[in-house]
Structures are given as C-alpha cells and as structure tokens.
Amino acid sequence: MDEPSVSGKTSSSSHAVSGGILAKSSLELGIGSNLFRNSNGVVRIHGKEQLVIETNREQGVFLITLDLYDEYGGRIAHLRRNALTLNKDNRFAVEVHLEPGPSSAEGPSVRVTDLQTGGIVLAAAMTAAHKVSLLHGKLYSHRGIQVEITPNYCRIGSGTTLFGDIVETRGGPVILG
C-alpha cells in the first residue's frame, strides 16, 4: 500500500469512539496537509461532532452529514447525507458528484457553498477506497470560532494551526480544537 510522504509530527489520539458511527474505522482522512489515519469518519470540533463521513467507493456512496453555525455559534444549516434539511434563509447550496471522473484518482465529491459570500464552506472528495480529503473549507464551530481548511493547513480560530501532522486515531474520531 502506498503511504503518503508527509513530513511533520506524528501523534496518537486515545479518545473513545462515540455510538452510531457509520463509516468503517479504517477511514484515512486528509484535512489540509494533515493526515488522520484509522478514523471512524467523525470530526469533532471543540468537543462536538460536527461532521460525519460515510464511504463505500464500490457502490459509489459518499455521504456527508454536517452542522453549520454562524459566527455567534447559532445553528444555521444541517446537511444530512448530502441533503440540506435545515437551510436558514436558503443560504447554502450543495453540489454532489458520485460518478467517477475521467481519471481513476477523481472519485465522488461533495461541495457546500455559501450563496451569500460565494465562498466554499466545505469541499470533500473520496480519493481512494478508504481515503477522503477535505480540500477546502471555511466554517464555524458551535462556539462561533472559525475553522479554515486550505491545501496547506487547517486553522482553528487564531490559536491553533495544524500543518503536516499525522495522527493515528485508533478507530475514533478526528479531534479539532
């Protein structure tokens, strides 16, 4: 198996797995330049499950469940398995591509955009059978703290920036903030 060559710190997370997880515990999740190995597909931001990823490349399944908050921590949208079930003021749009692209590297993808600002809230793609990359993002946690994802880093507020980290989650969630 090809292992990505990512320089940076390697750490381990021993957080408990929460109930009702849908993704297999072997999901490799790339967030910016950071790699979270053996995750269960859940991303916790400031202690709260904010993102859940479900995958099955063979069946073309790539599902995102995501809570969106404003800068004050108020919930303004909920994406449930790629469908907006809450969308305050019709602010967000979802673009889902489940068909493989022309190259074998282009897998299913989901993009959430903010129609007010035109910015990308979250862009995610399945890059291999059990690998997902969060490519871009700009969203808020339930505490109203901004989380920004670029190809180079993942920044949580003004105090934490993850750059090139490799984390072994041991079947648990990815912990941010």
C-alpha positions, 0 to 999 in steps of 0.5 A: 500500500502506498503511504503518503510522504508527509513530513511533520509530527506524528501523534496518537489520539486515545479518545473513545469512539462515540455510538452510531458511527457509520463509516468503517474505522479504517477511514484515512482522512486528509484535512489540509496537509494533515493526515488522520489515519484509522478514523471512524469518519467523525470530526469533532470540533471543540468537543462536538461532532460536527461532521460525519463521513460515510464511504463505500467507493464500490457502490459509489456512496459518499455521504456527508452529514454536517452542522453549520453555525454562524459566527455567534455559534447559532445553528444555521444549516444541517446537511444530512447525507448530502441533503440540506434539511435545515437551510436558514434563509436558503443560504447554502447550496450543495453540489454532489458528484458520485460518478467517477471522473475521467481519471481513476484518482477523481472519485465522488465529491461533495461541495457546500457553498455559501450563496451569500459570500460565494465562498466554499464552506466545505469541499470533500472528495473520496480519493481512494477506497478508504481515503477522503480529503477535505480540500477546502473549507471555511466554517464555524464551530458551535462556539462561533470560532472559525475553522479554515481548511486550505491545501496547506493547513487547517486553522482553528480560530487564531490559536491553533494551526495544524500543518503536516501532522499525522495522527493515528486515531485508533478507530475514533474520531478526528479531534479539532480544537 
